Amino acid sequence: MITLRQAYNELENLLKNSGISDYKSEAKIIFYHCFEIDYEYIILNGDKIFSEDKFEKIVEIAEKRKSKIPLQYILGLCEFMGEIFFVGEGVLVPREDTSVLVNESYNILKHKNNLKIVDLCSGSGCIAITLKKMFGDKADVYGIEISDKAYYYFRKNVTSKHSDIKTLKADIFEIYKNFDDNSFDAIISNPPYIKEEDIGKLQKEVLLEPKIALNGGEDGLEYYRKICLNWYSKIKKRGIIAFEIGFEQNDFVKSILEENGFENIKLFNDINNIPRVIIGEKI
Ligand SMILES: C[S@@+](CC[C@H](N)C(=O)[O-])C[C@H]1O[C@@H](n2cnc3c(N)ncnc32)[C@H](O)[C@@H]1O
């Protein structure tokens, strides 16, 4: 027989011994998402009996974490800007940093009406769905994603949230031809931006995420170049392009935006004070 407190402590130990640095918060997340038991309840009811079935489930999850499968894939969900999104193998787990892209894009656009926005490289749909929620009827939002697996989660999130956005499973470097020039008020994107040669050096958890979501080509900047080139004419006058960028990419992406005719270029930092988002305007 095992108590709730013993089960919780055992999970913490298993995660700690597997080298999970954030083992305390992961243990809390697992208890909450699997059994709807929060930490306060554990403190107050630690002597209660914990069933063997539930304990087996904990051990199973800890085993998977030992092989560095991201916790979000094991649980099948993650949190982004206060909302729960479905995720799993084949789709990038939304990162906290991406909220900077969503918030800064929203701040720049919020005074306009009848907006038409496209999110390129949508993945789970976290950007497109959150922007639609923020703008409501003020914006028509499109999301484009090429990967079958990612698109599956994108659709699942759209459906479960009853989000009124238009999703397209397509290659952004082909589908742009289907849109008229001067169509969009904003092009928003968190594209793959890791240098090809750096991919092997990533944390094991990240390596289990899809390469197509990470690989930004030889210098990591391929998507910025091609998106600017292909999509510039699709943006309306006074419309914007907004990108999430990787570490120390700000100067390079700024030059790409300038070379492609964007002006009023602004950078925005993440919570670690690192430039994370770049926004340019088509004058
Ligand atoms: C860095 S992830 C971003 C996912 C999501 N927007 C987010 O912020 O969590 C990049 C996404 O681009 C998709 N992708 C890569 N190449 C693409 C292409 N040519 N056309 C459409 N989507 C593409 C990948 O499958 C992946 O889901």
The ligand as an SDF file (V2000), in Angstrom:
LIG
                    3D

 27 29  0  0  0  0  0  0  0  0999 V2000
    9.2230   26.3560  -35.7910 C   0  0  0  0  0  0  0  0  0  0  0  0
    7.7610   25.4390  -36.1900 S   0  0  0  0  0  0  0  0  0  0  0  0
    6.5480   26.5990  -35.6390 C   0  0  0  0  0  0  0  0  0  0  0  0
    5.2450   25.9840  -35.2700 C   0  0  0  0  0  0  0  0  0  0  0  0
    4.2490   26.9620  -34.6110 C   0  0  0  0  0  0  0  0  0  0  0  0
    3.9870   28.1020  -35.4340 N   0  0  0  0  0  0  0  0  0  0  0  0
    4.7730   27.4110  -33.2660 C   0  0  0  0  0  0  0  0  0  0  0  0
    5.1620   28.5830  -33.1260 O   0  0  0  0  0  0  0  0  0  0  0  0
    4.8100   26.5960  -32.3260 O   0  0  0  0  0  0  0  0  0  0  0  0
    7.7470   25.5620  -37.9350 C   0  0  0  0  0  0  0  0  0  0  0  0
    6.6140   24.8290  -38.6550 C   0  0  0  0  0  0  0  0  0  0  0  0
    6.7620   25.0600  -40.0730 O   0  0  0  0  0  0  0  0  0  0  0  0
    6.3280   23.9270  -40.7820 C   0  0  0  0  0  0  0  0  0  0  0  0
    6.9120   24.0510  -42.1400 N   0  0  0  0  0  0  0  0  0  0  0  0
    8.2000   23.8420  -42.5130 C   0  0  0  0  0  0  0  0  0  0  0  0
    8.3390   24.0760  -43.8370 N   0  0  0  0  0  0  0  0  0  0  0  0
    7.1300   24.4620  -44.3030 C   0  0  0  0  0  0  0  0  0  0  0  0
    6.6520   24.8560  -45.5820 C   0  0  0  0  0  0  0  0  0  0  0  0
    7.4580   24.9120  -46.6400 N   0  0  0  0  0  0  0  0  0  0  0  0
    5.3470   25.1940  -45.7190 N   0  0  0  0  0  0  0  0  0  0  0  0
    4.5100   25.1430  -44.6300 C   0  0  0  0  0  0  0  0  0  0  0  0
    4.9030   24.7920  -43.3900 N   0  0  0  0  0  0  0  0  0  0  0  0
    6.2130   24.4550  -43.2140 C   0  0  0  0  0  0  0  0  0  0  0  0
    6.8630   22.7750  -39.9350 C   0  0  0  0  0  0  0  0  0  0  0  0
    6.2040   21.5720  -40.2260 O   0  0  0  0  0  0  0  0  0  0  0  0
    6.5890   23.3140  -38.5260 C   0  0  0  0  0  0  0  0  0  0  0  0
    5.3230   22.8970  -38.0780 O   0  0  0  0  0  0  0  0  0  0  0  0
  1  2  1  0
  2  3  1  0
  2 10  1  0
  3  4  1  0
  4  5  1  0
  5  6  1  0
  5  7  1  0
  7  8  2  0
  7  9  1  0
 10 11  1  0
 11 12  1  0
 11 26  1  0
 12 13  1  0
 13 14  1  0
 13 24  1  0
 14 15  1  0
 14 23  1  0
 15 16  2  0
 16 17  1  0
 17 18  1  0
 17 23  2  0
 18 19  1  0
 18 20  2  0
 20 21  1  0
 21 22  2  0
 22 23  1  0
 24 25  1  0
 24 26  1  0
 26 27  1  0
M  CHG  2   2   1   9  -1
M  END
$$$$
